[in-house]
Amino acid sequence: MDTEIKIATRASPLAIKQCEILIKLIPHIKTKIIKIESKGDQVQDRNLHEIGGKGLFVKSLEKTLLENNADIAVHSMKDMEWKQAKGLKIGAVLERGSRKDLLIGKWKSFYDLPKNAKIGTSSVRRKAFLLSKRPDLSISLLRGNVNTRINKFNKGEFDAIILAQAGIQRLNLNIQSIELPEDILLPSAGQGAIAIQYKSENKFIQNTLNDINHQITEYETLAERSFVAHLNGSCSSPIGASARIKDNKVFLQGSLSSPNGDYIIKDEISGFYQDAQNIGKVLANSIIKKQKQSFPNE
């Protein structure tokens, strides 16, 4: 086929690897990768929520699509806000990798960390949930791509760092770590999933993406993202969400924390998987009700 699809992506090794995962699914189509550097990549010495949140990684790619300099954009779904730029749409969600977070370091469990251990992360979710279990921990800013973060850890700047398992696996990195169970750290909505975005008017791209969409991942992440959206949260909010589909039912867990981990409100719900969006909304309303009852001044 002579048609060439231009793929917009961040320039990090993990983002490129995620493009390669997509390209393997469309071997019959010529592709060209266009690397974009966002403000989120350029500013490394401040927390993301101070400069616009993880949506900064998405906005630069969306701009490239809207200006017709690319046909599709590849995103880590956990970076995407619920509302997309006008005229853009998620055309496919690829089969999910691991949704878990890893504790990178020599420790055999989270509770083996020494008192006042210095933990590296830039995530307000990770910070809040970890402090709810271990308020003694010192959570320090850690920005950069996966390799940059690991290099800082290897230099002894932190006692441990937190990274998404999916990224470690996709980069085929071998590093001492343990999985953090969901009762300690519920994942970010969409964690481990790759979203492919396009201009909704492009029917050829739409048909191409329909063929590679992974329906289970689509509905799991739809429930999770709907939950966050109806909490009026962003991907910089201390919110966790994890949905799993089994026997045509989706089982959704959700958590909302105060920024410093003083409290966490949890709940779960299930229902027919195709009602995923509404299920996320119902769970969000339940969490909001619990918050108002328990913490009326929040």
ChimeraX commands (.cxc) that place a marker at each C-alpha (Angstrom):
marker #1 position 0.00,0.00,0.00 radius 0.5
marker #1 position 1.33,3.44,-0.95 radius 0.5
marker #1 position -0.49,5.25,1.83 radius 0.5
marker #1 position 1.88,6.39,4.59 radius 0.5
marker #1 position 0.65,7.05,8.11 radius 0.5
marker #1 position 2.55,9.71,10.05 radius 0.5
marker #1 position 2.70,8.89,13.76 radius 0.5
marker #1 position 3.21,11.66,16.33 radius 0.5
marker #1 position 4.90,10.63,19.55 radius 0.5
marker #1 position 6.99,11.93,22.39 radius 0.5
marker #1 position 10.70,11.35,21.83 radius 0.5
marker #1 position 11.42,9.24,24.93 radius 0.5
marker #1 position 12.62,5.64,24.49 radius 0.5
marker #1 position 9.39,4.34,26.05 radius 0.5
marker #1 position 7.21,6.43,23.73 radius 0.5
marker #1 position 9.13,5.16,20.71 radius 0.5
marker #1 position 8.76,1.59,21.95 radius 0.5
marker #1 position 4.99,2.13,22.21 radius 0.5
marker #1 position 4.98,3.32,18.60 radius 0.5
marker #1 position 6.77,0.14,17.61 radius 0.5
marker #1 position 4.06,-1.91,19.35 radius 0.5
marker #1 position 1.48,-0.12,17.18 radius 0.5
marker #1 position 3.49,-0.51,13.98 radius 0.5
marker #1 position 3.71,-4.28,14.46 radius 0.5
marker #1 position -0.10,-4.37,14.44 radius 0.5
marker #1 position -0.30,-2.67,11.03 radius 0.5
marker #1 position 2.55,-4.31,9.06 radius 0.5
marker #1 position 0.78,-3.74,5.73 radius 0.5
marker #1 position 0.91,0.06,6.09 radius 0.5
marker #1 position 3.91,2.35,5.63 radius 0.5
marker #1 position 4.60,4.47,8.68 radius 0.5
marker #1 position 6.74,7.43,9.63 radius 0.5
marker #1 position 7.45,8.43,13.24 radius 0.5
marker #1 position 7.41,12.14,14.06 radius 0.5
marker #1 position 9.04,12.93,17.42 radius 0.5
marker #1 position 7.59,15.84,19.38 radius 0.5
marker #1 position 9.03,17.48,22.50 radius 0.5
marker #1 position 6.40,18.88,24.85 radius 0.5
marker #1 position 6.62,21.45,27.64 radius 0.5
marker #1 position 6.31,18.54,30.04 radius 0.5
marker #1 position 9.52,17.08,28.58 radius 0.5
marker #1 position 11.32,20.42,28.56 radius 0.5
marker #1 position 10.62,21.47,32.17 radius 0.5
marker #1 position 12.12,18.83,34.47 radius 0.5
marker #1 position 12.70,20.73,37.73 radius 0.5
marker #1 position 9.07,21.27,38.75 radius 0.5
marker #1 position 6.11,19.07,39.57 radius 0.5
marker #1 position 3.86,18.45,36.58 radius 0.5
marker #1 position 0.76,19.76,38.36 radius 0.5
marker #1 position 2.56,23.11,38.76 radius 0.5
marker #1 position 3.05,23.54,35.00 radius 0.5
marker #1 position -0.17,22.07,33.65 radius 0.5
marker #1 position -0.30,18.38,34.55 radius 0.5
marker #1 position 0.40,15.26,32.51 radius 0.5
marker #1 position -1.96,16.62,29.86 radius 0.5
marker #1 position 1.02,18.69,28.70 radius 0.5
marker #1 position 2.48,15.53,27.15 radius 0.5
marker #1 position -0.73,15.07,25.18 radius 0.5
marker #1 position -1.40,18.65,24.05 radius 0.5
marker #1 position 1.72,18.96,21.89 radius 0.5
marker #1 position 0.81,15.76,20.04 radius 0.5
marker #1 position -2.79,16.91,19.62 radius 0.5
marker #1 position -1.55,20.18,18.13 radius 0.5
marker #1 position 0.46,18.20,15.60 radius 0.5
marker #1 position -2.67,16.28,14.60 radius 0.5
marker #1 position -4.84,19.38,14.34 radius 0.5
marker #1 position -2.27,21.10,12.12 radius 0.5
marker #1 position -2.28,18.03,9.82 radius 0.5
marker #1 position 1.39,17.32,10.47 radius 0.5
marker #1 position 0.53,13.79,11.63 radius 0.5
marker #1 position -2.28,11.30,11.04 radius 0.5
marker #1 position -2.33,9.63,14.45 radius 0.5
marker #1 position -0.78,10.18,17.87 radius 0.5
marker #1 position 0.35,7.50,20.30 radius 0.5
marker #1 position -0.27,8.24,23.97 radius 0.5
marker #1 position 0.13,6.53,27.30 radius 0.5
marker #1 position -3.55,6.47,28.18 radius 0.5
marker #1 position -2.92,7.45,31.79 radius 0.5
marker #1 position -1.67,10.84,30.51 radius 0.5
marker #1 position -4.91,11.65,28.71 radius 0.5
marker #1 position -7.63,13.86,30.12 radius 0.5
marker #1 position -11.26,12.78,29.69 radius 0.5
marker #1 position -12.01,15.68,27.32 radius 0.5
marker #1 position -10.07,15.72,24.08 radius 0.5
marker #1 position -9.43,18.60,21.71 radius 0.5
marker #1 position -12.35,19.28,19.37 radius 0.5
marker #1 position -12.18,17.12,16.26 radius 0.5
marker #1 position -9.97,14.44,17.83 radius 0.5
marker #1 position -10.97,10.97,18.96 radius 0.5
marker #1 position -9.42,7.84,20.43 radius 0.5
marker #1 position -9.63,5.34,17.59 radius 0.5
marker #1 position -8.03,2.35,19.28 radius 0.5
marker #1 position -6.85,1.20,22.67 radius 0.5
marker #1 position -4.16,-1.46,22.42 radius 0.5
marker #1 position -4.12,-4.54,24.63 radius 0.5
marker #1 position -3.12,-3.51,28.09 radius 0.5
marker #1 position 0.21,-4.31,29.67 radius 0.5
marker #1 position 0.67,-4.47,33.43 radius 0.5
marker #1 position -1.25,-1.83,35.37 radius 0.5
marker #1 position 0.88,-2.22,38.51 radius 0.5
marker #1 position 3.42,0.12,40.07 radius 0.5
marker #1 position 6.88,-1.11,41.04 radius 0.5
marker #1 position 8.99,-0.22,44.06 radius 0.5
marker #1 position 12.50,-0.05,42.61 radius 0.5
marker #1 position 15.15,-0.98,45.15 radius 0.5
marker #1 position 16.55,-3.77,47.32 radius 0.5
marker #1 position 13.51,-4.02,49.57 radius 0.5
marker #1 position 11.48,-7.22,49.93 radius 0.5
marker #1 position 8.29,-5.34,50.78 radius 0.5
marker #1 position 6.98,-1.80,51.04 radius 0.5
marker #1 position 7.05,-2.07,54.82 radius 0.5
marker #1 position 10.75,-3.01,54.80 radius 0.5
marker #1 position 11.64,0.53,53.78 radius 0.5
marker #1 position 13.56,2.23,56.61 radius 0.5
marker #1 position 11.94,5.01,58.62 radius 0.5
marker #1 position 12.05,8.35,56.76 radius 0.5
marker #1 position 13.20,6.65,53.56 radius 0.5
marker #1 position 13.53,8.99,50.58 radius 0.5
marker #1 position 11.21,7.92,47.75 radius 0.5
marker #1 position 11.37,9.39,44.25 radius 0.5
marker #1 position 8.20,10.08,42.27 radius 0.5
marker #1 position 6.48,12.99,40.53 radius 0.5
marker #1 position 2.99,11.49,40.93 radius 0.5
marker #1 position 0.59,13.08,43.41 radius 0.5
marker #1 position -1.36,9.79,43.42 radius 0.5
marker #1 position 1.67,7.75,44.40 radius 0.5
marker #1 position 2.73,10.31,46.99 radius 0.5
marker #1 position -0.69,10.49,48.66 radius 0.5
marker #1 position -1.37,6.75,48.71 radius 0.5
marker #1 position 2.09,5.87,50.01 radius 0.5
marker #1 position 1.92,8.50,52.75 radius 0.5
marker #1 position -1.46,7.13,53.83 radius 0.5
marker #1 position 0.32,3.85,54.67 radius 0.5
marker #1 position 3.69,5.29,55.72 radius 0.5
marker #1 position 3.46,8.99,56.78 radius 0.5
marker #1 position 7.12,8.87,57.81 radius 0.5
marker #1 position 8.33,8.57,54.22 radius 0.5
marker #1 position 10.06,11.48,52.51 radius 0.5
marker #1 position 8.55,11.79,49.02 radius 0.5
marker #1 position 10.83,13.76,46.70 radius 0.5
marker #1 position 10.45,15.04,43.16 radius 0.5
marker #1 position 11.70,12.69,40.44 radius 0.5
marker #1 position 11.15,13.69,36.82 radius 0.5
marker #1 position 12.54,12.51,33.48 radius 0.5
marker #1 position 12.16,9.46,31.28 radius 0.5
marker #1 position 12.43,5.95,32.71 radius 0.5
marker #1 position 16.18,5.63,32.14 radius 0.5
marker #1 position 16.85,9.06,33.63 radius 0.5
marker #1 position 14.93,8.15,36.77 radius 0.5
marker #1 position 16.71,4.83,37.14 radius 0.5
marker #1 position 20.09,6.53,36.69 radius 0.5
marker #1 position 19.28,8.96,39.51 radius 0.5
marker #1 position 18.34,6.02,41.73 radius 0.5
marker #1 position 21.54,4.16,40.82 radius 0.5
marker #1 position 23.56,7.25,41.84 radius 0.5
marker #1 position 22.13,6.93,45.33 radius 0.5
marker #1 position 19.83,9.96,45.23 radius 0.5
marker #1 position 16.89,7.92,46.59 radius 0.5
marker #1 position 16.31,4.90,48.80 radius 0.5
marker #1 position 13.69,3.71,46.30 radius 0.5
marker #1 position 11.70,5.03,43.37 radius 0.5
marker #1 position 8.26,4.18,41.98 radius 0.5
marker #1 position 7.78,3.38,38.29 radius 0.5
marker #1 position 5.02,1.78,36.23 radius 0.5
marker #1 position 5.71,-1.88,35.55 radius 0.5
marker #1 position 4.46,-1.63,31.96 radius 0.5
marker #1 position 7.23,0.81,31.04 radius 0.5
marker #1 position 9.93,-1.35,32.60 radius 0.5
marker #1 position 8.65,-4.40,30.74 radius 0.5
marker #1 position 8.31,-2.62,27.39 radius 0.5
marker #1 position 11.88,-1.36,27.63 radius 0.5
marker #1 position 13.02,-4.85,28.65 radius 0.5
marker #1 position 14.88,-3.50,31.67 radius 0.5
marker #1 position 16.22,-5.81,34.35 radius 0.5
marker #1 position 16.18,-4.01,37.68 radius 0.5
marker #1 position 15.59,-5.16,41.24 radius 0.5
marker #1 position 12.02,-4.34,42.22 radius 0.5
marker #1 position 8.79,-5.59,43.77 radius 0.5
marker #1 position 5.19,-5.12,42.67 radius 0.5
marker #1 position 3.11,-2.88,44.91 radius 0.5
marker #1 position -0.28,-4.50,45.60 radius 0.5
marker #1 position -3.39,-2.54,44.77 radius 0.5
marker #1 position -4.40,-2.28,48.42 radius 0.5
marker #1 position -1.29,-0.13,48.90 radius 0.5
marker #1 position -1.24,1.69,45.57 radius 0.5
marker #1 position -4.24,1.53,43.26 radius 0.5
marker #1 position -3.15,2.26,39.67 radius 0.5
marker #1 position -3.79,5.43,37.74 radius 0.5
marker #1 position -6.78,5.25,35.39 radius 0.5
marker #1 position -5.60,3.76,32.10 radius 0.5
marker #1 position -2.20,2.74,33.42 radius 0.5
marker #1 position -0.54,0.16,31.17 radius 0.5
marker #1 position -2.75,0.99,28.16 radius 0.5
marker #1 position -1.74,2.69,24.90 radius 0.5
marker #1 position -4.26,5.00,23.22 radius 0.5
marker #1 position -4.20,5.88,19.52 radius 0.5
marker #1 position -5.75,9.26,18.69 radius 0.5
marker #1 position -6.76,10.62,15.28 radius 0.5
marker #1 position -8.83,13.30,13.56 radius 0.5
marker #1 position -12.38,11.99,13.60 radius 0.5
marker #1 position -12.99,13.05,9.99 radius 0.5
marker #1 position -10.36,10.63,8.64 radius 0.5
marker #1 position -12.33,7.49,7.73 radius 0.5
marker #1 position -9.32,5.53,6.45 radius 0.5
marker #1 position -7.55,5.95,9.77 radius 0.5
marker #1 position -10.76,5.16,11.62 radius 0.5
marker #1 position -11.19,1.86,9.78 radius 0.5
marker #1 position -7.53,0.97,10.29 radius 0.5
marker #1 position -7.74,1.60,14.03 radius 0.5
marker #1 position -11.03,-0.28,14.40 radius 0.5
marker #1 position -9.20,-3.43,13.30 radius 0.5
marker #1 position -6.60,-3.23,16.09 radius 0.5
marker #1 position -8.75,-2.01,18.97 radius 0.5
marker #1 position -8.68,-4.31,22.03 radius 0.5
marker #1 position -12.24,-4.27,23.32 radius 0.5
marker #1 position -11.60,-5.54,26.85 radius 0.5
marker #1 position -8.94,-2.88,27.41 radius 0.5
marker #1 position -11.21,-0.27,25.83 radius 0.5
marker #1 position -14.05,-0.91,28.27 radius 0.5
marker #1 position -11.83,-1.36,31.32 radius 0.5
marker #1 position -10.14,1.98,30.71 radius 0.5
marker #1 position -13.47,3.61,29.81 radius 0.5
marker #1 position -14.81,2.72,33.26 radius 0.5
marker #1 position -11.66,3.98,34.97 radius 0.5
marker #1 position -11.49,7.24,33.03 radius 0.5
marker #1 position -15.21,7.91,33.51 radius 0.5
marker #1 position -14.72,7.49,37.26 radius 0.5
marker #1 position -11.94,10.10,37.27 radius 0.5
marker #1 position -13.91,12.47,35.03 radius 0.5
marker #1 position -17.01,12.38,37.22 radius 0.5
marker #1 position -14.90,13.09,40.30 radius 0.5
marker #1 position -13.86,16.23,38.39 radius 0.5
marker #1 position -10.35,14.88,38.70 radius 0.5
marker #1 position -7.43,15.15,36.34 radius 0.5
marker #1 position -4.50,12.82,35.75 radius 0.5
marker #1 position -2.70,14.97,38.37 radius 0.5
marker #1 position -5.27,14.21,41.08 radius 0.5
marker #1 position -4.65,11.63,43.86 radius 0.5
marker #1 position -7.14,9.18,42.37 radius 0.5
marker #1 position -6.72,5.45,41.72 radius 0.5
marker #1 position -8.91,3.29,39.51 radius 0.5
marker #1 position -8.73,-0.32,38.39 radius 0.5
marker #1 position -11.36,-2.15,36.31 radius 0.5
marker #1 position -11.37,-5.79,35.25 radius 0.5
marker #1 position -13.79,-7.53,32.92 radius 0.5
marker #1 position -14.86,-11.10,33.54 radius 0.5
marker #1 position -17.87,-12.98,32.15 radius 0.5
marker #1 position -19.26,-9.82,30.51 radius 0.5
marker #1 position -19.14,-7.91,33.80 radius 0.5
marker #1 position -16.81,-5.08,34.69 radius 0.5
marker #1 position -15.56,-4.86,38.28 radius 0.5
marker #1 position -14.35,-1.35,39.11 radius 0.5
marker #1 position -12.41,-0.25,42.20 radius 0.5
marker #1 position -11.87,3.43,42.89 radius 0.5
marker #1 position -9.99,5.48,45.50 radius 0.5
marker #1 position -9.72,9.17,46.27 radius 0.5
marker #1 position -7.09,10.54,48.65 radius 0.5
marker #1 position -6.33,13.85,50.25 radius 0.5
marker #1 position -3.05,15.26,48.84 radius 0.5
marker #1 position -1.04,14.31,51.93 radius 0.5
marker #1 position -2.69,10.93,52.46 radius 0.5
marker #1 position -4.56,11.91,55.63 radius 0.5
marker #1 position -7.56,10.01,54.36 radius 0.5
marker #1 position -8.49,7.67,51.52 radius 0.5
marker #1 position -12.05,6.94,50.44 radius 0.5
marker #1 position -12.53,3.63,48.62 radius 0.5
marker #1 position -15.44,1.87,46.98 radius 0.5
marker #1 position -16.15,-0.67,44.25 radius 0.5
marker #1 position -18.96,-1.53,41.87 radius 0.5
marker #1 position -19.77,-3.99,39.11 radius 0.5
marker #1 position -22.12,-4.21,36.15 radius 0.5
marker #1 position -22.49,-5.12,32.49 radius 0.5
marker #1 position -19.23,-4.18,30.76 radius 0.5
marker #1 position -20.88,-2.16,27.98 radius 0.5
marker #1 position -22.26,0.16,30.68 radius 0.5
marker #1 position -18.68,0.96,31.67 radius 0.5
marker #1 position -19.04,4.73,31.31 radius 0.5
marker #1 position -22.11,4.90,33.53 radius 0.5
marker #1 position -20.55,2.51,36.04 radius 0.5
marker #1 position -17.62,4.90,36.41 radius 0.5
marker #1 position -20.08,7.75,37.00 radius 0.5
marker #1 position -22.05,5.82,39.64 radius 0.5
marker #1 position -18.87,4.91,41.53 radius 0.5
marker #1 position -17.67,8.50,41.43 radius 0.5
marker #1 position -20.97,9.71,42.88 radius 0.5
marker #1 position -20.67,7.13,45.66 radius 0.5
marker #1 position -17.16,8.34,46.52 radius 0.5
marker #1 position -18.30,11.97,46.49 radius 0.5
marker #1 position -21.19,11.12,48.83 radius 0.5
marker #1 position -18.86,9.32,51.23 radius 0.5
marker #1 position -16.44,12.25,51.15 radius 0.5
marker #1 position -19.19,14.75,51.98 radius 0.5
marker #1 position -20.43,12.59,54.83 radius 0.5
marker #1 position -17.02,11.95,56.37 radius 0.5
marker #1 position -15.18,15.17,55.45 radius 0.5
marker #1 position -17.82,17.89,54.97 radius 0.5
marker #1 position -15.23,20.68,54.91 radius 0.5
marker #1 position -13.26,19.24,51.97 radius 0.5
marker link #1:1,2 radius 0.2
marker link #1:2,3 radius 0.2
marker link #1:3,4 radius 0.2
marker link #1:4,5 radius 0.2
marker link #1:5,6 radius 0.2
marker link #1:6,7 radius 0.2
marker link #1:7,8 radius 0.2
marker link #1:8,9 radius 0.2
marker link #1:9,10 radius 0.2
marker link #1:10,11 radius 0.2
marker link #1:11,12 radius 0.2
marker link #1:12,13 radius 0.2
marker link #1:13,14 radius 0.2
marker link #1:14,15 radius 0.2
marker link #1:15,16 radius 0.2
marker link #1:16,17 radius 0.2
marker link #1:17,18 radius 0.2
marker link #1:18,19 radius 0.2
marker link #1:19,20 radius 0.2
marker link #1:20,21 radius 0.2
marker link #1:21,22 radius 0.2
marker link #1:22,23 radius 0.2
marker link #1:23,24 radius 0.2
marker link #1:24,25 radius 0.2
marker link #1:25,26 radius 0.2
marker link #1:26,27 radius 0.2
marker link #1:27,28 radius 0.2
marker link #1:28,29 radius 0.2
marker link #1:29,30 radius 0.2
marker link #1:30,31 radius 0.2
marker link #1:31,32 radius 0.2
marker link #1:32,33 radius 0.2
marker link #1:33,34 radius 0.2
marker link #1:34,35 radius 0.2
marker link #1:35,36 radius 0.2
marker link #1:36,37 radius 0.2
marker link #1:37,38 radius 0.2
marker link #1:38,39 radius 0.2
marker link #1:39,40 radius 0.2
marker link #1:40,41 radius 0.2
marker link #1:41,42 radius 0.2
marker link #1:42,43 radius 0.2
marker link #1:43,44 radius 0.2
marker link #1:44,45 radius 0.2
marker link #1:45,46 radius 0.2
marker link #1:46,47 radius 0.2
marker link #1:47,48 radius 0.2
marker link #1:48,49 radius 0.2
marker link #1:49,50 radius 0.2
marker link #1:50,51 radius 0.2
marker link #1:51,52 radius 0.2
marker link #1:52,53 radius 0.2
marker link #1:53,54 radius 0.2
marker link #1:54,55 radius 0.2
marker link #1:55,56 radius 0.2
marker link #1:56,57 radius 0.2
marker link #1:57,58 radius 0.2
marker link #1:58,59 radius 0.2
marker link #1:59,60 radius 0.2
marker link #1:60,61 radius 0.2
marker link #1:61,62 radius 0.2
marker link #1:62,63 radius 0.2
marker link #1:63,64 radius 0.2
marker link #1:64,65 radius 0.2
marker link #1:65,66 radius 0.2
marker link #1:66,67 radius 0.2
marker link #1:67,68 radius 0.2
marker link #1:68,69 radius 0.2
marker link #1:69,70 radius 0.2
marker link #1:70,71 radius 0.2
marker link #1:71,72 radius 0.2
marker link #1:72,73 radius 0.2
marker link #1:73,74 radius 0.2
marker link #1:74,75 radius 0.2
marker link #1:75,76 radius 0.2
marker link #1:76,77 radius 0.2
marker link #1:77,78 radius 0.2
marker link #1:78,79 radius 0.2
marker link #1:79,80 radius 0.2
marker link #1:80,81 radius 0.2
marker link #1:81,82 radius 0.2
marker link #1:82,83 radius 0.2
marker link #1:83,84 radius 0.2
marker link #1:84,85 radius 0.2
marker link #1:85,86 radius 0.2
marker link #1:86,87 radius 0.2
marker link #1:87,88 radius 0.2
marker link #1:88,89 radius 0.2
marker link #1:89,90 radius 0.2
marker link #1:90,91 radius 0.2
marker link #1:91,92 radius 0.2
marker link #1:92,93 radius 0.2
marker link #1:93,94 radius 0.2
marker link #1:94,95 radius 0.2
marker link #1:95,96 radius 0.2
marker link #1:96,97 radius 0.2
marker link #1:97,98 radius 0.2
marker link #1:98,99 radius 0.2
marker link #1:99,100 radius 0.2
marker link #1:100,101 radius 0.2
marker link #1:101,102 radius 0.2
marker link #1:102,103 radius 0.2
marker link #1:103,104 radius 0.2
marker link #1:104,105 radius 0.2
marker link #1:105,106 radius 0.2
marker link #1:106,107 radius 0.2
marker link #1:107,108 radius 0.2
marker link #1:108,109 radius 0.2
marker link #1:109,110 radius 0.2
marker link #1:110,111 radius 0.2
marker link #1:111,112 radius 0.2
marker link #1:112,113 radius 0.2
marker link #1:113,114 radius 0.2
marker link #1:114,115 radius 0.2
marker link #1:115,116 radius 0.2
marker link #1:116,117 radius 0.2
marker link #1:117,118 radius 0.2
marker link #1:118,119 radius 0.2
marker link #1:119,120 radius 0.2
marker link #1:120,121 radius 0.2
marker link #1:121,122 radius 0.2
marker link #1:122,123 radius 0.2
marker link #1:123,124 radius 0.2
marker link #1:124,125 radius 0.2
marker link #1:125,126 radius 0.2
marker link #1:126,127 radius 0.2
marker link #1:127,128 radius 0.2
marker link #1:128,129 radius 0.2
marker link #1:129,130 radius 0.2
marker link #1:130,131 radius 0.2
marker link #1:131,132 radius 0.2
marker link #1:132,133 radius 0.2
marker link #1:133,134 radius 0.2
marker link #1:134,135 radius 0.2
marker link #1:135,136 radius 0.2
marker link #1:136,137 radius 0.2
marker link #1:137,138 radius 0.2
marker link #1:138,139 radius 0.2
marker link #1:139,140 radius 0.2
marker link #1:140,141 radius 0.2
marker link #1:141,142 radius 0.2
marker link #1:142,143 radius 0.2
marker link #1:143,144 radius 0.2
marker link #1:144,145 radius 0.2
marker link #1:145,146 radius 0.2
marker link #1:146,147 radius 0.2
marker link #1:147,148 radius 0.2
marker link #1:148,149 radius 0.2
marker link #1:149,150 radius 0.2
marker link #1:150,151 radius 0.2
marker link #1:151,152 radius 0.2
marker link #1:152,153 radius 0.2
marker link #1:153,154 radius 0.2
marker link #1:154,155 radius 0.2
marker link #1:155,156 radius 0.2
marker link #1:156,157 radius 0.2
marker link #1:157,158 radius 0.2
marker link #1:158,159 radius 0.2
marker link #1:159,160 radius 0.2
marker link #1:160,161 radius 0.2
marker link #1:161,162 radius 0.2
marker link #1:162,163 radius 0.2
marker link #1:163,164 radius 0.2
marker link #1:164,165 radius 0.2
marker link #1:165,166 radius 0.2
marker link #1:166,167 radius 0.2
marker link #1:167,168 radius 0.2
marker link #1:168,169 radius 0.2
marker link #1:169,170 radius 0.2
marker link #1:170,171 radius 0.2
marker link #1:171,172 radius 0.2
marker link #1:172,173 radius 0.2
marker link #1:173,174 radius 0.2
marker link #1:174,175 radius 0.2
marker link #1:175,176 radius 0.2
marker link #1:176,177 radius 0.2
marker link #1:177,178 radius 0.2
marker link #1:178,179 radius 0.2
marker link #1:179,180 radius 0.2
marker link #1:180,181 radius 0.2
marker link #1:181,182 radius 0.2
marker link #1:182,183 radius 0.2
marker link #1:183,184 radius 0.2
marker link #1:184,185 radius 0.2
marker link #1:185,186 radius 0.2
marker link #1:186,187 radius 0.2
marker link #1:187,188 radius 0.2
marker link #1:188,189 radius 0.2
marker link #1:189,190 radius 0.2
marker link #1:190,191 radius 0.2
marker link #1:191,192 radius 0.2
marker link #1:192,193 radius 0.2
marker link #1:193,194 radius 0.2
marker link #1:194,195 radius 0.2
marker link #1:195,196 radius 0.2
marker link #1:196,197 radius 0.2
marker link #1:197,198 radius 0.2
marker link #1:198,199 radius 0.2
marker link #1:199,200 radius 0.2
marker link #1:200,201 radius 0.2
marker link #1:201,202 radius 0.2
marker link #1:202,203 radius 0.2
marker link #1:203,204 radius 0.2
marker link #1:204,205 radius 0.2
marker link #1:205,206 radius 0.2
marker link #1:206,207 radius 0.2
marker link #1:207,208 radius 0.2
marker link #1:208,209 radius 0.2
marker link #1:209,210 radius 0.2
marker link #1:210,211 radius 0.2
marker link #1:211,212 radius 0.2
marker link #1:212,213 radius 0.2
marker link #1:213,214 radius 0.2
marker link #1:214,215 radius 0.2
marker link #1:215,216 radius 0.2
marker link #1:216,217 radius 0.2
marker link #1:217,218 radius 0.2
marker link #1:218,219 radius 0.2
marker link #1:219,220 radius 0.2
marker link #1:220,221 radius 0.2
marker link #1:221,222 radius 0.2
marker link #1:222,223 radius 0.2
marker link #1:223,224 radius 0.2
marker link #1:224,225 radius 0.2
marker link #1:225,226 radius 0.2
marker link #1:226,227 radius 0.2
marker link #1:227,228 radius 0.2
marker link #1:228,229 radius 0.2
marker link #1:229,230 radius 0.2
marker link #1:230,231 radius 0.2
marker link #1:231,232 radius 0.2
marker link #1:232,233 radius 0.2
marker link #1:233,234 radius 0.2
marker link #1:234,235 radius 0.2
marker link #1:235,236 radius 0.2
marker link #1:236,237 radius 0.2
marker link #1:237,238 radius 0.2
marker link #1:238,239 radius 0.2
marker link #1:239,240 radius 0.2
marker link #1:240,241 radius 0.2
marker link #1:241,242 radius 0.2
marker link #1:242,243 radius 0.2
marker link #1:243,244 radius 0.2
marker link #1:244,245 radius 0.2
marker link #1:245,246 radius 0.2
marker link #1:246,247 radius 0.2
marker link #1:247,248 radius 0.2
marker link #1:248,249 radius 0.2
marker link #1:249,250 radius 0.2
marker link #1:250,251 radius 0.2
marker link #1:251,252 radius 0.2
marker link #1:252,253 radius 0.2
marker link #1:253,254 radius 0.2
marker link #1:254,255 radius 0.2
marker link #1:255,256 radius 0.2
marker link #1:256,257 radius 0.2
marker link #1:257,258 radius 0.2
marker link #1:258,259 radius 0.2
marker link #1:259,260 radius 0.2
marker link #1:260,261 radius 0.2
marker link #1:261,262 radius 0.2
marker link #1:262,263 radius 0.2
marker link #1:263,264 radius 0.2
marker link #1:264,265 radius 0.2
marker link #1:265,266 radius 0.2
marker link #1:266,267 radius 0.2
marker link #1:267,268 radius 0.2
marker link #1:268,269 radius 0.2
marker link #1:269,270 radius 0.2
marker link #1:270,271 radius 0.2
marker link #1:271,272 radius 0.2
marker link #1:272,273 radius 0.2
marker link #1:273,274 radius 0.2
marker link #1:274,275 radius 0.2
marker link #1:275,276 radius 0.2
marker link #1:276,277 radius 0.2
marker link #1:277,278 radius 0.2
marker link #1:278,279 radius 0.2
marker link #1:279,280 radius 0.2
marker link #1:280,281 radius 0.2
marker link #1:281,282 radius 0.2
marker link #1:282,283 radius 0.2
marker link #1:283,284 radius 0.2
marker link #1:284,285 radius 0.2
marker link #1:285,286 radius 0.2
marker link #1:286,287 radius 0.2
marker link #1:287,288 radius 0.2
marker link #1:288,289 radius 0.2
marker link #1:289,290 radius 0.2
marker link #1:290,291 radius 0.2
marker link #1:291,292 radius 0.2
marker link #1:292,293 radius 0.2
marker link #1:293,294 radius 0.2
marker link #1:294,295 radius 0.2
marker link #1:295,296 radius 0.2
marker link #1:296,297 radius 0.2
marker link #1:297,298 radius 0.2
view
